[in-house]
Structures are given as structure tokens and as C-alpha cells.
């Protein structure tokens, strides 16, 4: 693996346009150094940040998919309407 990536290589990895990759670098979302007119991206930092972003996105998806259920007496509580059965003894 190369130690330094170019903007073209970053765009290829991200499967996006060169301008989109440059926008991510310019905003600071991805690590990189503007050297003259071109970007220099350390490969280790880039892949580390990409991994962090993937973990953050997975955690957000996981938190969205968890149901907001409250348990009362071992049975899930209905969110609306009246209960059909009374399970309390």
C-alpha cells in the first residue's frame, strides 16, 4: 500500500467524483494536506478516518432501528388505544 494517496485515488476508493472527494477534504471531514494546487492524503490517516466514519454510521443505524418499547408486567405496552386484555393478576 502506498503511504500517500492522491485525490484521484481517494475518489476511486470512495466511488465518487473527484470534486466530491475534494469537498470532503476541504471541509475537514477527511484528513489531507493542500500542497500547492493538489491534495496530499496520508493513506493510514485516510483509512483510519474512513473506518471511524463507518463505525459512526453503523451506530446511528443501530440506534434508529431499536424499537422504543416500554415493558410493563412482562408485556410490551401499546403506544395508543386501550388494552384488549388485562394480564395483571
N, C-alpha and C positions, 0 to 999 in steps of 0.2 A: 504494500500500500504506500502511496505517495505521502510525504509529510505535509505538502502544501497543495491545496486544491484551487482551481480557477473557477470563475463564475460559471463557465460552461459546464464544468464537471459537477458543480453544485446543482445547477439546473437539471442536469441529467439524472442525478440521484433523486431529486425531489419531483421529477417528472413534471416540470413546469417550464414556463418561458424564462428566458434569461433576465427579462425586465422584472418579473415577479421575484426571482431569486435576489436580484439587486435591491429590490424594495425591502425584502426581509433583512438583508444585510444592513441597509441604510437605516432601518428603524431600530436596529439593535436586537431584533428577535433571534438572529443567528450571529455567531461570532465571526468577525472578519476585520481586516485592516485595509483601508483605502490607501493604496500606494501609487501615487501619480494618478493615472486615469483608470487603473484597473484594481480589482479586489484580490487580496491575498487571504486565503482562508486556511488556517491550520486544521488539518484533517482530524486530528484527535479531538480538538475542541468542537469541531462541527458535528462529528458523530456522537459525542457526549451530549451536546445540546439537543440533537435530534432524538436521542434516547430519552432525555428529560421531558421533551415535548410530548413524546408518545405516551410516557407514563402519566403525565398530567391529563392528557386527553382520555386515556383509559379510565382514570379515576373519576373524571367528570361523567363519563358514560355510565360507569358503575353506580355512581350516586344518583343519577337520573332514573335508572331502572329499578332502584329499590322501592318497593311499594310503601306508601305511607299508611300503614295499618296499625291500629291500636287494638290491643288484646284486653279483653275483659272476661274473666272467668274461663279462660282457655279457648274461647271462641272469638273469631275476628268480629269487631264491632262494625256494623253497617254505617256507611257515611251519611245516608239520608233515609227517610222513610221510617216507618215503625217496624220493630222486630216482629217476625212471624211467630217465633217460638220463644218460650221463656225457659232457658236451660238452667236457671238458678234453682237449687233445691232448698 
